[in-house]
Amino acid sequence: VQLAESGGGVVQAGESLTLSCSASGFTFVGDDMGAWYRQAPGEEREVIGTITWDAGSRHYADSMRGRFTIYRNYHENRAWLHMNGLKPEDTAIYYCNIQRDSVVYWGQGTQVTVSS
């Protein structure tokens, strides 16, 4: 099982960016739960939000609600994180994961750098 994030890069403050998460060797099923996290330099990894694979129900951390949107395509085995109004403090490595039962699979992360 491999998850791969892509779409990171350097953007200016105020711009938008969409990250993608794709899976290989793994087929998402209805009970799976997807999530996006981020980890800023010197900080702990924090959750951005989650999405259920079947219904696509989304939940966001309070601090992330409003500028971040999580999507998934059930049949393409892919999920996305769309970010609006990026700020320098959003600079971090962004990770996706999938949880199936008690097992969590992580990607390697993609770097997002927001310049002021």
N, C-alpha and C positions, 0 to 999 in steps of 0.2 A: 504494500500500500504506500503510495506516495501522493502527497499533496504539494502543489507548487503554486506559490503566489507570483504574480507579475503585475507590472504597471506602475511600479514605484519610480521615483526620480526626483529631480529638483524642480520645484515650482515656486512661484512668487506668492506672497501673502495675498489672499483674496481669491486666488484661483481655485478651480475644482480639479479633482482627480478621481479616477475610478480604478480600483484594484480588482484583479481577478484571481480566483482560486480554482484550480482544476485538479481532478483526481485521476490517477492511473492505478490499475490493479485493484480497483475498488468501484463498486456500483452503489450509489446511494439508494437507500430504501426509506420507506415512509417514516420509520421510527427514529431515523438519524437526526441529530441536532448539529447544525453548523454554527460556527461562531467566528467572530473577528476579535483579535486582541491587538494591542500595541505595547511596545516597550521603548520608552525614551531613555536616553543615556543617563545612567546612574539611578534609574527608577525601576520599580517593580513592573512586571507585566500587568496590564489592566484590560479588562473586558470592554469592548465597544458595544457589542450586542450579539444576539443569537437569533437563529431562524430555524423553525422546524421544517424538516424536508418535505413532509406530506402536505400540510396546509399552507406552508410558507408564513406562519405566524412569527412576527418579529417582536423582540423585546430589546430595549436599549438601556445602557447604564444612564443614570440621570444626567451625568455630565456630558454625555455624548448625544443626547436626544436633540434633534433639530438640524444638525449639520451633517449627520451621517445616515446613510440609508443602505440596508443590506438587501440584496436580491439573490434569488437562486433560480436556476433552470433545472427542473426535476429530471428531464430526460438527457440533458447535456452533461450532467455531473459537474456543474460549475456553479460557483457563487461569486458575487461581486460586492465590493464595498464602494459606494459612491460618497465622496466627501466634498462638501461645498464650503466656500468661505474659509479656506485653509489659513491657519495662523502659524507663526514660528513655533509656538508651543506644541503644535501637532507633529513636529519633527520626531520621528521614531521609526523603529522597525515594526512593520505590520505583519501579523500572522493570521492565518486561518486555521481552524481545526474542525474536525468532525468527531462527534462522540457517538459511539454505537454501544449500547449497554454501558458497561463500565470501562470501555477502552476508548482512549482519546488519541487521535492521530493529528500530528502537527506538520505544517509545512516549515520550510526553512526561513521564511520571512522575506519581505521586500522593503528596502529602505525608502522612506519618504522624507525629503528635506524641504522645509519651507523657508524661503529667504524673505527677509523683511525689506 
